[in-house]
Amino acid sequence: MPKRIMEGVVVSTKQDKTVVVRVSRTFLHPLLKKIVRRTKKYHAHDEGNVAQMGKTVSIVECAPRSKLKRWELMTSTTSTEADT
């Protein structure tokens, strides 16, 4: 089974070797037929502490590393500071 890959924005880097990434998804509401946005936060392993707040990163599914960490940092793509 292939590993899932998600893209999101780093919202916290306070923990050592861990980042918190906010991932947004959109879907069509079944009753209201409107597009709805939902967000979820994932804890990801960051071995080199390279991620920075506000950066868009890709995370990939991995074996459990702790109680909350099931993802690891794959790449850091762009900055979203100009967008906000």
ZIWOBEL-V743900 format. One record per helix or strand of 3 or more residues. SS is the DSSP state (a for helix, b for strand). FROM is the first residue (numbers start at 1). TO is the last residue. If there is no record, write none. Layout:
ss=SS from=FROM to=TO
ss=SS from=FROM to=TO
This chain:
ss=b from=5 to=12
ss=b from=18 to=28
ss=b from=35 to=45
ss=b from=55 to=61
ss=b from=71 to=79
